[in-house]
Every structure is written in structure tokens, then in C-alpha cells.
Amino acid sequence: MSEIRNLTDLAAYAQEQVSRITEMQQQLADQTGAGEAADGAVRARTGPGGRLLDLQLSPAVLRMPPEEAAAQVVAAVTAAQLDYATRADQIMEPVLALRPSEQADDALDAGMRRLDELTADLERLAARRDLT
């Protein structure tokens, strides 16, 4: 970070940070996680928020007892969600200086709220600067 000497420098720094956060959010939205059950009979792909995007079942799954088939599905989806979380950590750590998967949910939510508040404050500051 370069030295902040005046309001113009602060506004430029703030705009840079908002751009980094916006880019991070876009990268997160574009990511998916992939996972499969141990025997490969079930494959899953998930997206942001753990949303299930795709589920592929091999014919062998249809011959399994329901409990075993369900366990295979859970294993594949969980693996895909963990893969997404790893990718999200890699994207977010340079911007937020933390790995969200290692944080308590309330700490991450509080941090995201603070970022939203900062963004709003910076936008108001930039708008006021444009008026002068």
C-alpha cells in the first residue's frame, strides 16, 4: 500500500480495495467444487453456498441398498463442498487475510458485514468528493 497523504489518496486506495473485493466476488461466483464417493459410483459438483449443481450416479448405485446409496451421495456432495471451500479459501485469503473455512461462521459474517459497511462508506465519500 502506498502512503495515504490526503483524501484523494484515501479515495484511490478505497476504490482499489472495492475493485479487489468485486473481482473476488466474481471469481467465487464462477467457481465450482467437484467430488466423488470413494468407489467413484457417485460424482457431484457444487457451487457457491454449497448449492448442488450436478449429480451423476453410476448404474451400480441403483443396485445398492438405499442406505448405502444415500451414503455414497452424501460422500460425493461433501467432497465437492470441501473442494469448493478450498478454492474459495485460495481466492479470499489474499483479499481478506483469512481462510473462511477456518473461521467461525459468525466471525466471517461479521467481517463481511464490515466490508459491506466500508464499501458503502467509501462510495458515499467518493460521491461527496465528486461534488466538491
Secondary structure, DSSP 8 states (H G I E B T S, - for coil): -----SHHHHHHHHHHHHHHHHHHHHHHHH--EEEE-TTSSEEEEE-GGG-EEEEEE-HHHHTS-HHHHHHHHHHHHHHHHHHHHHHHHHHHHHHHSS-GGGS-HHHHHHHHHHHHHHHHHHHHHHHHHHH-
